Amino acid sequence: MADEFETVSEDVVEQAKADKAAKRGPIARVSLFFKQVVIELRKVTRPTWAELRNYTGVVLAFVVVVMALIGFLDWLFYTGVQWVFTPGK
């Protein structure tokens, strides 16, 4: 029974927020958007120099592995197509 009240109260809150947002003008909505962006950007933590180097190395290693895999598959398909479409001697 408590779950019903929580669901209903959440729906009421969401509806109230939607009604309030609908009453705002376009300039007020844009202003609110940028205020919320600034608030969210204040929550961002920047990595340390060591973390940044580590993450960069991981990304570069992943890219090299994917490039090698795609290069191998490209060569494999090229060889297969050549074998299928080249007339025998």
VODODO-418380 format. One record per residue (C-alpha): residue number from 0; x, y, z. Coordinates in Angstrom, 2 decimals, m for minus. Layout:
BEGIN
atom num = NUM X = X Y = Y Z = Z
...
//
This chain:
BEGIN
atom num = 0 X = 0.00 Y = 0.00 Z = 0.00
atom num = 1 X = 2.91 Y = 2.32 Z = 0.70
atom num = 2 X = 4.19 Y = 1.70 Z = m2.83
atom num = 3 X = 0.96 Y = 3.06 Z = m4.26
atom num = 4 X = 1.36 Y = 6.30 Z = m2.33
atom num = 5 X = 4.99 Y = 6.68 Z = m3.41
atom num = 6 X = 4.07 Y = 6.18 Z = m7.06
atom num = 7 X = 1.16 Y = 8.59 Z = m6.83
atom num = 8 X = 3.22 Y = 11.21 Z = m5.00
atom num = 9 X = 6.04 Y = 10.93 Z = m7.55
atom num = 10 X = 3.53 Y = 11.37 Z = m10.36
atom num = 11 X = 2.08 Y = 14.44 Z = m8.67
atom num = 12 X = 5.53 Y = 15.96 Z = m8.19
atom num = 13 X = 6.50 Y = 15.28 Z = m11.81
atom num = 14 X = 3.21 Y = 16.77 Z = m13.04
atom num = 15 X = 3.73 Y = 19.87 Z = m10.89
atom num = 16 X = 7.24 Y = 20.33 Z = m12.29
atom num = 17 X = 5.96 Y = 19.92 Z = m15.83
atom num = 18 X = 3.15 Y = 22.46 Z = m15.24
atom num = 19 X = 5.60 Y = 24.95 Z = m13.76
atom num = 20 X = 8.04 Y = 24.48 Z = m16.67
atom num = 21 X = 5.22 Y = 24.96 Z = m19.20
atom num = 22 X = 4.37 Y = 28.34 Z = m17.68
atom num = 23 X = 7.89 Y = 29.67 Z = m18.16
atom num = 24 X = 8.69 Y = 31.69 Z = m21.24
atom num = 25 X = 11.37 Y = 30.65 Z = m23.73
atom num = 26 X = 13.97 Y = 33.05 Z = m22.32
atom num = 27 X = 13.37 Y = 31.81 Z = m18.77
atom num = 28 X = 13.72 Y = 28.19 Z = m19.91
atom num = 29 X = 17.01 Y = 28.93 Z = m21.69
atom num = 30 X = 18.25 Y = 30.80 Z = m18.62
atom num = 31 X = 17.30 Y = 27.88 Z = m16.38
atom num = 32 X = 19.09 Y = 25.48 Z = m18.73
atom num = 33 X = 22.36 Y = 27.43 Z = m18.53
atom num = 34 X = 22.08 Y = 27.77 Z = m14.75
atom num = 35 X = 21.69 Y = 24.01 Z = m14.48
atom num = 36 X = 24.65 Y = 23.46 Z = m16.82
atom num = 37 X = 26.87 Y = 25.63 Z = m14.61
atom num = 38 X = 25.68 Y = 23.79 Z = m11.49
atom num = 39 X = 26.49 Y = 20.42 Z = m13.09
atom num = 40 X = 29.91 Y = 21.61 Z = m14.30
atom num = 41 X = 30.82 Y = 22.57 Z = m10.73
atom num = 42 X = 30.37 Y = 18.90 Z = m9.79
atom num = 43 X = 32.94 Y = 17.73 Z = m12.36
atom num = 44 X = 36.27 Y = 16.53 Z = m11.02
atom num = 45 X = 39.33 Y = 16.78 Z = m13.20
atom num = 46 X = 41.80 Y = 13.89 Z = m13.39
atom num = 47 X = 45.31 Y = 14.26 Z = m12.02
atom num = 48 X = 48.25 Y = 14.29 Z = m14.41
atom num = 49 X = 49.05 Y = 10.64 Z = m13.61
atom num = 50 X = 45.44 Y = 9.58 Z = m14.23
atom num = 51 X = 45.37 Y = 11.53 Z = m17.49
atom num = 52 X = 48.52 Y = 9.80 Z = m18.74
atom num = 53 X = 47.13 Y = 6.42 Z = m17.71
atom num = 54 X = 43.78 Y = 6.98 Z = m19.43
atom num = 55 X = 45.51 Y = 8.26 Z = m22.56
atom num = 56 X = 47.71 Y = 5.17 Z = m22.68
atom num = 57 X = 44.70 Y = 2.87 Z = m22.27
atom num = 58 X = 42.81 Y = 4.61 Z = m25.08
atom num = 59 X = 45.80 Y = 4.53 Z = m27.43
atom num = 60 X = 46.44 Y = 0.85 Z = m26.70
atom num = 61 X = 42.78 Y = 0.04 Z = m27.37
atom num = 62 X = 42.88 Y = 1.96 Z = m30.66
atom num = 63 X = 46.01 Y = 0.09 Z = m31.76
atom num = 64 X = 44.42 Y = m3.29 Z = m30.94
atom num = 65 X = 41.23 Y = m2.41 Z = m32.83
atom num = 66 X = 43.27 Y = m1.15 Z = m35.82
atom num = 67 X = 45.23 Y = m4.41 Z = m35.89
atom num = 68 X = 42.04 Y = m6.46 Z = m35.70
atom num = 69 X = 40.35 Y = m4.50 Z = m38.49
atom num = 70 X = 43.54 Y = m4.64 Z = m40.59
atom num = 71 X = 43.73 Y = m8.41 Z = m40.17
atom num = 72 X = 40.06 Y = m8.87 Z = m41.08
atom num = 73 X = 40.53 Y = m6.59 Z = m44.11
atom num = 74 X = 43.49 Y = m8.67 Z = m45.29
atom num = 75 X = 41.57 Y = m11.90 Z = m44.63
atom num = 76 X = 38.53 Y = m10.78 Z = m46.66
atom num = 77 X = 40.77 Y = m9.45 Z = m49.45
atom num = 78 X = 42.55 Y = m12.80 Z = m49.66
atom num = 79 X = 39.23 Y = m14.64 Z = m49.65
atom num = 80 X = 37.77 Y = m12.47 Z = m52.41
atom num = 81 X = 40.92 Y = m12.87 Z = m54.50
atom num = 82 X = 40.79 Y = m16.65 Z = m54.06
atom num = 83 X = 37.11 Y = m16.83 Z = m55.00
atom num = 84 X = 37.22 Y = m14.52 Z = m58.02
atom num = 85 X = 40.66 Y = m15.32 Z = m59.50
atom num = 86 X = 40.44 Y = m17.92 Z = m62.24
atom num = 87 X = 42.45 Y = m21.06 Z = m61.55
atom num = 88 X = 45.56 Y = m21.85 Z = m63.59
//
